[in-house]
Amino acid sequence: MAAGDGRAMCGNETGTVLTEGDGAVLLCGPGAARAGFSKGAAMAAERRLNVAVIGLGMGRGHLRGYRDYERSAVVAVCDKDPDRLRDRGLAEAGLSEDRCYTDYRRLLADAKALGLGAVSVALPNCLHAPVTLAAIKAGLHVLCEKPMAMNARQARAMLAAATKARRTLMINFSYRFTDQARALKRRVDEGAIGEVYFGRSAWHRRRGLPGFGGWFGQKALSGGGPIIDLGVHRLDLAMWLMGNPRPVTVSGGTYDRIGSALAKRRRKTFDVEDLGCAMIRFDSGATLLLEASWAGHTDKAEDMITQLWGTRGGVIHRNVGEGYDFEARLITEAGEALWDSRLLQPTGPASSAYQEFVDAVLDRREPIATGRHGLDVQLILDAIYKSAATGREVRIRR
Ligand SMILES: NC(=O)c1ccc[n+]([C@@H]2O[C@H](COP(=O)([O-])OP(=O)(O)OC[C@H]3O[C@@H](n4cnc5c(N)ncnc54)[C@H](O)[C@@H]3O)[C@@H](O)[C@H]2O)c1
């Protein structure tokens, strides 16, 4: 698959440039006024972020997210798998062959020609750091899938590079963007549950080893098992609801009592945990219990919960049945009675993670899920694995 066709009229500095995409000339941001357009005309012009999606598994969701939003357009995709490129890039996204890349380095080399402003990195975990760093070097903003990286050392390098280059780096902590999580966050921030002192966040699967035998179960490619894959979501959600307190100490345990045995029988590779757990203390004085598993002797096939206890109330974010619909509940005390209220539906606007990323870049503001949040989560994940290996509590150094 070939490079771009060089139709962009000028560089990729979002918010300041004039670009041509899909045959339309788009005027972008403050640079428009400087380029000689009247202030009114510049303000009226719609700004649009040109994005490329790298990795078309979960990246398919990114594709749809950007395509459904009027402020963004997908101008290229990349996947080393030609079948996925054909099905999802050519057929589904309707891109021409020269916009479908098998090598992300060639895509990044064509960034200017494509009028690219940003990339989504939806690759196996081992590629998050190298591809994000290369994209930032190419002058691009990045939405990186969770976990931010394989370890905190990589995450720190990503954050430093983005900060130095003044590029937006957002981590796709997608569970924050459920209606239920947003509604709960708002109530917690309004003080509805008072001071949070305890939480429990868990995601258990009865038998749900992703891509069994593939990269998810290989430590060198994934960084770990369900703790880094599922636990990362539940950890982030709890921390976000708590107001992102600073983690101080971690005591963790990991087990592989089912995964390896299954792998041996089926001649697959599996060298990560199948269950992990941790107790995390924060500088706020609060404690959080975290649990995650891909396999276990439990009743529900898929079981997710994030629950916080506060001085005036509590919140619960939990999946309904065994699926991916959620309920949100707020427990409060009023009139000498305890109340249990459930969210029926949000009545305000909601945006997806992809819209949030695009808005943050175009409006030049921090996204909701920052690289700093990603690094704090990664420091805890590292500490869980270290604590599990040493049998000791680990102190976190930021
Ligand atoms: N936020 C969420 O809710 C969510 C959900 C699922 C997965 N994820 C994350 O998304 C990432 C990808 O997971 P997935 O489930 O899509 O995995 P996947 O294996 O299904 O997809 C990864 C894709 O990357 C491609 N790829 C691999 N190496 C490549 C390379 N060098 N160059 C170009 N393409 C390459 C593969 O061909 C594949 O199509 C992971 O980090 C995972 O944790 C996040």
The ligand as a MOL file (V3000), in Angstrom:
LIG
                    3D

  0  0  0     0  0            999 V3000
M  V30 BEGIN CTAB
M  V30 COUNTS 44 48 0 0 0
M  V30 BEGIN ATOM
M  V30 1 N -10.3140 0.8230 25.7680 0
M  V30 2 C -10.8790 -0.3600 25.6490 0
M  V30 3 O -11.9990 -0.5740 26.0890 0
M  V30 4 C -10.1360 -1.4670 24.9530 0
M  V30 5 C -10.7920 -2.6180 24.5090 0
M  V30 6 C -10.0550 -3.5900 23.8330 0
M  V30 7 C -8.6840 -3.4340 23.6530 0
M  V30 8 N -8.0890 -2.3060 24.1220 0 CHG=1
M  V30 9 C -6.6440 -2.1000 23.9260 0
M  V30 10 O -6.4090 -1.8980 22.5410 0
M  V30 11 C -5.1340 -2.4190 22.1810 0
M  V30 12 C -5.3230 -3.4060 21.0410 0
M  V30 13 O -6.1070 -4.4810 21.4960 0
M  V30 14 P -6.9900 -5.3350 20.4870 0
M  V30 15 O -7.9690 -6.0690 21.2960 0
M  V30 16 O -7.4620 -4.4760 19.3970 0 CHG=-1
M  V30 17 O -5.8800 -6.3350 19.9310 0
M  V30 18 P -5.8860 -7.0610 18.5190 0
M  V30 19 O -4.7750 -8.0380 18.5610 0
M  V30 20 O -7.2570 -7.5190 18.1690 0
M  V30 21 O -5.5650 -5.8960 17.4810 0
M  V30 22 C -4.2910 -5.3380 17.3660 0
M  V30 23 C -4.0760 -4.9990 15.8970 0
M  V30 24 O -2.7740 -4.4350 15.7770 0
M  V30 25 C -2.1890 -4.9540 14.5690 0
M  V30 26 N -0.7290 -4.8760 14.7050 0
M  V30 27 C 0.0710 -5.5930 15.4960 0
M  V30 28 N 1.3540 -5.2140 15.3430 0
M  V30 29 C 1.3620 -4.2330 14.4040 0
M  V30 30 C 2.3690 -3.4390 13.8160 0
M  V30 31 N 3.6540 -3.5610 14.1480 0
M  V30 32 N 1.9980 -2.5250 12.9010 0
M  V30 33 C 0.6970 -2.3820 12.5310 0
M  V30 34 N -0.3020 -3.1250 13.0510 0
M  V30 35 C 0.0180 -4.0310 13.9850 0
M  V30 36 C -2.6970 -6.3810 14.4730 0
M  V30 37 O -2.6250 -6.8850 13.1590 0
M  V30 38 C -4.1260 -6.2300 14.9710 0
M  V30 39 O -5.0310 -5.9900 13.9250 0
M  V30 40 C -4.5650 -3.0550 23.4410 0
M  V30 41 O -3.6800 -2.1780 24.0530 0
M  V30 42 C -5.7770 -3.2890 24.3260 0
M  V30 43 O -5.4650 -3.2310 25.6970 0
M  V30 44 C -8.7770 -1.3450 24.7460 0
M  V30 END ATOM
M  V30 BEGIN BOND
M  V30 1 1 1 2
M  V30 2 2 2 3
M  V30 3 1 2 4
M  V30 4 1 4 5
M  V30 5 2 4 44
M  V30 6 2 5 6
M  V30 7 1 6 7
M  V30 8 2 7 8
M  V30 9 1 8 9
M  V30 10 1 8 44
M  V30 11 1 9 10
M  V30 12 1 9 42
M  V30 13 1 10 11
M  V30 14 1 11 12
M  V30 15 1 11 40
M  V30 16 1 12 13
M  V30 17 1 13 14
M  V30 18 2 14 15
M  V30 19 1 14 16
M  V30 20 1 14 17
M  V30 21 1 17 18
M  V30 22 2 18 19
M  V30 23 1 18 20
M  V30 24 1 18 21
M  V30 25 1 21 22
M  V30 26 1 22 23
M  V30 27 1 23 24
M  V30 28 1 23 38
M  V30 29 1 24 25
M  V30 30 1 25 26
M  V30 31 1 25 36
M  V30 32 1 26 27
M  V30 33 1 26 35
M  V30 34 2 27 28
M  V30 35 1 28 29
M  V30 36 1 29 30
M  V30 37 2 29 35
M  V30 38 1 30 31
M  V30 39 2 30 32
M  V30 40 1 32 33
M  V30 41 2 33 34
M  V30 42 1 34 35
M  V30 43 1 36 37
M  V30 44 1 36 38
M  V30 45 1 38 39
M  V30 46 1 40 41
M  V30 47 1 40 42
M  V30 48 1 42 43
M  V30 END BOND
M  V30 END CTAB
M  END
